[in-house]
Amino acid sequence: MDREIDYGKLMHNAMRGLISEVLSQVRDHGLPGAHHFFITFDTTHPDASLADWLKDRYPTEMTVVMQHWFDDLEVGADGFGITLNFGDAPERLYIPFDAIKTFVDPSVEFGLRFESHDEEDEAGIETEETAELAEDVEEEAEEPRDAEIVSLDSFRK
């Protein structure tokens, strides 16, 4: 057993579990009300799966929007699969939870940002102003809104 509790890693796992639970609810019941998600992920993650033309267009990271049209949402222990529409071309994606960099639901001003902090690529959540996260993730949105950020940095040594 480690000599200290790794609160950062525990929070990281809890926040990934939160995303999994939210997506499972959407899978089972659809998106309620005005809820919609901007999910940015690392396209270089070894378990991420996307069409070659998308990988060429987004070689390091990509932001997908779950709002009006999505299909075949499947949520597993390590990630989720979804079919999204890219210019009238449906494409299947698989996004591992540990590839997610940001998860934002602007309808309720909620957002998470996961950042790498060491060479093992162990992720944490970085403290930022809410407007900065919304600005970064929602550049393609029609109506940008602020998002609330959860911080883990105070638990890291």
C-alpha positions, 0 to 999 in steps of 0.5 A: 500500500502507498504511504499516502492517499492519492486524492488527485487520482481518486478525484480523476477516477470519480470525475470519469465515473461521473461522465460515464454515469451521465452518458449512461443516463443519456443512452437510456433516456435521451438528452433532457431539456436543453442539455448538450455536451462538448467533449474534447478528447485526445485523438492520439490515444491508443484506444481512440477509434475514429475514421482516418479522414477525421484523424487526419483533420484532427491529429491531436485533439477533437471536440465533438458535440452531442446535441441534436443528432447522435445514434448508437450511444454505447457506454462501457467501463473504459469509454463510450462509442457513438455515431455522430454526423459530420457533414451528412456523413455518419461516423462511428467514434470510440472515445476512452474515458481517459482520453477526454480532456474536457467535458462541458454541458453549457446548458447548466454551466458545468464543465470538467477539464482534465490535464496531464501533469507528469510523464506517466500521463496521469491526468488531474483537473486544472483550476481555470476561470469558468469563462476560459474553459467555455471559451476554449471548448465552445469556439464552435458553439452558436451561443458560448456560455461559462462553465464551472471547473472542478479543481484537483490541484490542491490535492496534488503534491 
